[in-house]
Amino acid sequence: MIWIRDLIDEMTPTFSKAMKSLEVDDSVWLPLIGRATVEDHGDVALPCHSLASRLRKSPQDIAEQICMLVKEDLDPFATVSSISGFVNVSAKPEWLSNSLSTLISDHRLGIELENPLTFAIDYSAPNVAKEMHVGHLRSTVIGDSIVRMLEFKGHRAIRENHVGDWGTPFGMLIEHLLDLGEDLAANELGVGDLDSFYKQARAKFVSDDKFADRSRSRVVLLQGGDSETLRLWRILVDESMRYFNEVYSMLGVLLTDEDIRGESCYHDLLPEVVERLKKVGILEESEGADVVFPGGWVNREGEPLPMIIRKADGGYNYSTSDLACIIDRVERLGCDGFLYVVGTPQKQHFEMVFQVAKQAGFMDDNHQAVHVNFGSVLDTDGKVLKSREGEVIKLHDLLEEAIRRADDAINEKNPELVGDERDQVARTVGIGAVKYADLSTERTKDYVFDWERMLSFDGNTAPYLQYAYARICSIFRKWGGDRESLRDAVFVLSNSQELTLSRRLAEFPSIFDNSFDTFSPHKLCTHLHSIASAFASFYENCNVLKEEDDDIAKSRLALCELTARELQLGLGIMGIDVPERM
């Protein structure tokens, strides 16, 4: 149930009758009506400014006239007022109470299932033999939250971790492995210092011509399917994946080994991409390379910009691999849509890939292809977040630091929390703080990584929301009753704090859907914070456990229950756990 939509539906016949008396057709005013932008003014608003020239009256006069025409018919369920040229409609407490009763009795909290579709979500995508760094954080947690949203709405979400496990660098990595010896190499990789291994190999490749020649020859063997080379390559992949899984476990995301779709998986499809592009007549030769000119794209000189499919030396480009992915996802997986959770700098790349894929018939207009782009993680100085040594911060190290800082904050707030329980809470709060700081920022924007802000128990942070949930759990421990019995509660709403909290709770399904439709987790985060803030005000001003009136007491306990469930579901969709004690 989406209460704003339901309120609009209920008031529409009355407004339609009134507007017809003013000779204003439904097609004119209906698109204007929507959720009120000023909470104190009402729930739904109709701006009358665009009607002024048609009716030859001021917006304020029109709004007042409409109020007079609809007031009596709306009276059973809503009140109406005129403010600054807006007609504002507020649902009466009784109507709002019914909406809450519907929500609390629904295990899905009013969020409706959709007709199921199949989506491939391409996200995280670390490179074998390289550390996962802070730059992988956004793709991983945004992708994970979108997967959770898709699945909760009833869709099939295929997680595709497009790991970089193929290409020229693997020649030098395999040769470096052989130089060290398999046991020593496995040990170096096994301690989680992948960057060091990669840098050693790279340094030898640059300084040692014989090593470079061996590396190039090894690439040929790898691409040719040499069994021994593939075995050595497997060592690199397996050790790297063990490390990646450790990071994924710390983050609490859904990715597993079964979700790995390395670049190597599409290697055999690359010649097929070339042949299909030839067959439809869009592959051209340019300076020895095979290219496609999508049209509409130019370089700095104003010349048509090609998308390289096969380089002059016979090697394939990233574009070729992405086209192969689309073929695979349409023909093997039967996907209706593809979501690529990749940084904003790749915007042009994906637009060109999608355009060529349609030109070639790899997908059609029925397929939804979306580049779910995101900004960078910045330090407090406004530059890309790096370590004191100037290196990109390793994601594992960052998460360990988050847990340590959370432990310090919890010790200060609740020193009585000790042992395993405290360790678990510190982990939940620390990891949650990092993920929420990312997800609560508008996806397309950069955000500043600020330890003090993200671990604060005040403001729009995970600890603030987690603490609100823990506080409600404490209320129910003191109450000692059966929370399930609250599912049939009758809401008695009279206090202003009750009404404010109720309105925000009733909006949860519509905010969830809007966040889902736009792949914008920050919208849900913002609303969860508004719920927690309203709950804090409600709890400070309304007796819950000490209320003497049984009906009011049960109503307020039901408000606590609904708040807890929405916070738990909303944060759970973000992949963030909620502790019962903090």
N, C-alpha and C positions, 0 to 999 in steps of 0.2 A: 504493500500500500504506500503510495506517495501522496502525502497529505495535502501539499500545496496544489498539486494537480487535481486532487479530489475536491478541494475547496473551490477551485476555479470551475470545475465541472458542475458543481452544485449551484453556484451563483450565476452561471452563464445564461440560463433561461430568463432569469429576472433582468439581467443586464441587456439581453437581446431585446426584450419587450420595451425597455426604457429607451434604448438607442433607436429602435424603429420609430418610436414616437417623436424622436428628434430628426428623423429621416437620415439616420446613419446606418449603413449596412454592416452586417456582421464581419464582412471581409475587411472592413476599415478598422474597427476597434479591437477585434479579437487578437490580432497579432501584437497589439500594444500591451496587453495585460500580462502581468507576470508577478514574480515574487517581489515584495517591497524591499527596496534597497536600504531603507532606514528602519531598523527593527522596532523602534519605539512607536513608529507611525502605524504599523499594521502588518498583516501577513501577505496580502496581495495588493497591488497598486495598479491603477489605470491612469497613465499620464494623459492629460487633455490638451497639451500644447499644440500637437499637430492637428487638432480639430478646430482650432481657433479661426482659421481663415474660412473653413467650410461653414461653420455656424455663426461666424461674424460676432463672436463674443470673446471675452478674455478667458484664458484657461481656468482661472479661478471661478468665474461665473458658471462656466460649463460644468466644472467639478461639483459645485454646490447644487446645480440643477439636477445632475445625475443622482446625487445623494438623496435628494428629496423624492425622486422617482422610485428608487430601489429600497429605501430604508424599511418600509413596512414589510415587504416580501422577504427581505433578508433577516428580519428580526428573530425568527425561530432559531437561527444557527450562527448569525454573525452581526457585528456592528459596522457602521460605515461612517466615514468622516472625510472632510475636504481640507487638504493642506497644500498650499502653494501650487494649485493647479493639478493636484493629484487626487483621485478618488482612492481612499485607503479602506480596505476591508480587513477586519480582524475577526477570526473565528472565536466564538464564545467558548468558555471553559468546558461546557458540556460536550460540544462538538469535538474539541481537542481531546477531551477525556476518552471519547469513543475511539479516536485514532490511536491513542496510546494503548488502549485495551487490545486493539487488533494487533499492534506491534508486539506487545509482550507475550501474547499467546502464540506467536509465530516463531518457530525455531530458526527461520531465516531472517527475522527482524524486518520483514517487509520487502526484502530484496528479491525480485522476481527472476526466475530462470528464463533464459532466452532459447530460441531454437538453436540446437547445437551446431556449431561449425568447427572445423579443424584449422588450427593456427600453428605455424612453426615460429618459435621465438628464438631468434639468434642473439645470444648475449654472453657476457663474460669474456670469452675468447682470449685466454692467455697464450703465450708462446712457449713451446717446449724448450727446456733448458734455460729459461729465463724466469726470474722471480715475478710473482704477482705483486704489482705495486699499487700505490694509491689511485693511479689512473684507472685500474680495473674495478675499483670500488663501485663507481656509479653504474656502470653497465651491469654489474652483477646484482646489486640490490634493486635497481629499477626493474631489470628484467625479471627478477624473482617476484616482485610485487605484482607485476602485470600478469605473470603466469598464475599466481594465486587468484587474482581478480577474474581472469578468464575461466578458470576451473570452477570458481564459486558461482559464476553466471551460467554454468552448465556446458561450457565449451570444452573441446579436447585441445589441450595445450601440449604441443610437442617441444620439449626443451632441446635446443640445439646449441651445444657448446662448440663453436667453430674454432677449435684449437689450431694454432699454427704449428704444424708438425711435418711440414714438407718444404722443399725448396733448397736453394743454393747453400744456406748456412749449415745444413746438416752434413754436408761433405766435410767441412772443417771440424764439426763437433764429433763426428765418428772417428776421424783421424786422431783427434786429440784423445779420445777415449782409448784408442789402440796404443797411443804413445804412453799413456799412464798405466795401462793394463786394466782389464775389466774390473778386477776386485777393487783396486784403488779408485778407479773412476766411479764405480757404484757407491763407494764410501763417501767420496766428495759430493756426489749428487744426493746421497742419502741424508746428509746432515742439513740439507735444506739451503745450501749456499749455491744456488743455481747460477746466480749472476757471476760469481767468481769463475766457475767452470767455463761459462760462455766467454768472459773477458780473456781468459788464458788462451782459449782457442782462437779468438779474434786477433790477439796480439801476435801469435805465431803465424797466422794467415797473412798478416800485413808485413811481417819482418823476415819470413823464411819462404823463399821462392819454391824450394822443393816441397815444403809442407803445403803451400798453396796449390801446386800442381797435383799433389796427391789428393787434396780436397776436391778439386775440380773433377778428377777422374772418379772419385768416390760418388759424386753427385750423379754421374752418368750411370754407374752401377746401381745406385739407389733407384733412379727413375726407370732403369731397365729391369728391375725386379730381382736383382741378384740376391739369392737366399741368405748368404752370410752377411751381406750389408743390411738386409732387412732385419736380421736377428740383432745386430748391433744397434740399429735404429730403434728397435723395440725396447732395448735397455734404457735409452734416453727417454723415450716416451713414458715407460712404466714408472721410472723414478720421479719424473716430473709430475705425473698424475698423482702419485702418492702424496707429494707435497701440496699440489693443488687441492686435493681432497681434505687435507688437514686445515687449510684456510677456509674452504667451504663449510666444514664442520664448525669452525669457530664462528663464522658468519651466520650459521643457521639457515642456509639456503637449500633449495630442493635439488640442486644439481648432483648427479651421480655419474659413475663411469658409463652407465647405459646411455647417458645424454651426450657423450663425446662424439662429435662428428668432425674429425680432423680434416685438414685440407687434403690429406692423403686419400680420404674416402672418395673424393671426386676426381682423382687423378685420371682414371680410365674414361671419365666423361668429357674431359677437355677436348680431345680430338673430335668427339661427337658434336660439341658446341661449334667448332670450326666448320664441320661438314654441313650442319643445319643452317648456319648463317650463309654459307655458299649457296645452298639449295634455294633459299628464299631470295637470293640475289642482292644481299646488302653488305656482303664482305668485299672490301677493296684492298688493293695493295698500295702502300704508301711508304716510300723510302725503305723498301725491303721488308716491311712489317705488314701483317694482316690486320686491318682496322675496320671499324664501322663508324660512319658519320651519322649520329642520331638526328641531326638537324636542330637548329635553334641554339647551338652552342658555338661560341667563337673564342679564340685565344686573344691575347693582348694586342695582337696586330690586326684583329678583326677577321682573321681567317677561320674557316670551319674547324671546329675542334673534334679530333677523332677519339674514339675509344679503342685503345690497343687490345687486340684479342690474342695475337701471337707475335712476339717480338722478332726482330730480324735474325736473332741467333737461334730461333726456334723455341725459345722459352715462352711460357704462358704468363699472362698478367693476372692481377687480382680480379679484374673485371670478368675474365674468363671463368675463374673459379666461382664467382658470384652468379654468373649465368648458369653454370652447371648445377649450383645449389637450387636455383629456381626450377630447372627441369626435374631434378630429383624430388623436390618438395611437391610439385604438381603431379608428376606421373607415378612416383612410388608411394608417397605419403598421402596423396589425394587432398592436399591442403586447399582451403578456401582463402587463406590469407597468410602473409609473412610479415613478421615484425622484426626489424633490425635495431636492436638497442645499442647504438654506436654513436660516438661523439659528433658534435655539430660540424667539425671540419670535413667530414665525409659526406656532407649534404649533396654536393654536386655529383659525386661519384654514384650515389644511390639513385639519384634522379636519372642519370644517364643509363644506368643498368636497367632500371624499371622501364625506361623508354625503349631500349633495344629489345628487352625481353618481350614487350608487346609487339614491336615491329616484326620480330622473328616468329611470333606465335607461340612462344614458350608459356605465356600466360595471356589472359584476356581481361576485359573490363569487369568480369565477375570476380576476379581475384583482387583482394585487398592487400596492397603492398605499401607498407608504412616504414619510413625511417624515423624511429623513435629517438630523436636526437637529444643530446644533453650537453651542458656546459662543463667547465673545468673546476677542479678543486683548487682553491687558492689559499695561500698563507695570509696572515694578518697584514702583510705588506702589499697585498694585492697581486703578488707574483705566484706562479705555479708552485704548489706545496712541495718542498724538498727538505732533506735532512740538513743538519748543521754542516755536514761535509759537502753539501751541494749536490748530493745524489738524490734520485727519486726515492721516496720513502717506501720501504717494503711493507706490503699490506699486513703480513703476519706480525711485524714489529709494531705497527700502528694499533692493531687489535689488542695485543698484549699490553700496550701502554694504556689503552682505554679501560681494560679490566683493572689494572693497577690503580688508576686514578678513581675509578668508581668505588673500589674497595676503600680508599681513603675517605671519599665523600660519605659512604655508608657508615663507616666507623665514627665519623663526626656526628652524623644525624642519629644513629641508633647503635651505640656501643654494646648494647645487650645482645645484638645479633652476632653470633659467633659460629665457629666451626664450619662444617660442610654447607650449612644453610647460608651462612654469610658468603662463602666462596661462590655458591650458585647464584645468589642475588647480585653479587658484584659482577659476575659474568653476564647475567641477564641485563643489568643496568648499563654496563659499559658497552657491550655490543649493540644493545638497543639504542643507546645515545648516538653512536656513530652512524647507524643506519637511518635513524630518524632525522638527524641533521641533514643528511643527503636527501631523503625523500620529502622532507617538509619544504625544501627549496623548489621553486618553480623549475621544472625539469630543464628548460632551455637556457637557464641562466647559470653563470658561474656562482659559486658560493665560497665563503670564507670559512676555513676549518679553524674553529675556535674552541679549544678544550673547555675553557671556563663557561662559555655559553651553552655548549651542547650537554654538559654534565650538570647544569644548574637544575635545582628543584623548583625553579620559577620560570615562567614564560613558556613559549611553544617548544617544549623539549620532551624527549621520551621519559626522563625521570619524573617530570611533572605529571604526565599522564599515568605512568606506572604507579606513582604514589597515590593518585586519586583512586585507582583501582584497589590498591592495597588498603587504603582507608575504608573503602566500602566493605572489603572482606573482613576488616576488623569490626565494623558495625554488625555484620551478620554473625560473627563469632560471639559477640556480646548478646545478641538477640537470641540465638540458639534455636530458632524456628526452622521450618522447612521452606527453603527458598522456592521450591516448586509450587508451593501453595499460593505464591504471589502471581502466578501466571493468569489467574482469573480475577485479579484485583479490580475493583472499581476505583478509578482515579477521582479524588476530590481536590479540585484545584481552585484555590482562592487567593493564596498568597502570591505576590508579584514574582518572587523568586521561583516558586513552583511553576508559574506560567512560563517564565523565561526558559527554565530548564526543559519543560515539556515541549515547547516549540522547537528547541534544538534537537531533542531526542526524536521528535516526529519527522524532522527533516533528514535524518540519517539515510534512509533509503535513496532519496533523490540525489543527495550529495555523493553517495557511493556510486550511483549510476553515472553521474556527470564526470566523476573522477575516472571511472572505467572507460566511458565513451571517448574521452580525450587523452587517455593514457597519461594522466596527470595525478600521481599519488599525492602531490602537495595539497590538492584541494580537499582530499579526505583528511589529511593531517591537520589542516587549518580548522576543519569542522570538529574533529576530535578534541582539539584544544579548546574550542568554544564550549563544547559539552563539559569538559573538565572544569573550566572557569565558572560556568553556570552552576555546576554541582557544588563547587567550593562556596559560592555565595548562598546557595540553597541550604547547605549544611550548617553554615554559620548563623542563619536567620530562622531556621525551622527546626523545631524539636522532632527528632525521629524516634529514639528509644524512650524518651520521657513524655511523649505525647499521650494525654489521657483519653482522648476520643479514639476509640478503636478503629473507626472507619478512616479517619485522617491518618492514624498511625500506620495502618496497612497500606494506604495510598502512598505515603512517603517512603515506606520500605520498598514498595513496588517501583517508585522512581529511582531508588538506589539500585535495585536489581536491574532495571532497564539500562541505567547508566553503565553499570559494570559490564553487562553483556555487549553493549555497543562499543565500549572501549576495548574489550577483549577481542571482539571480532575485527574491529577496525585496525588495531595494532597487529593482530594475527595476520591480516591480509598484507601487512608490511613485512611479515616475517619476524615480528618483535614479540617476545614473550612478556607476560605480566606476572610478577611475583605476588603472592598473597600476603607477604610480610616485607617491610622495608625499614 
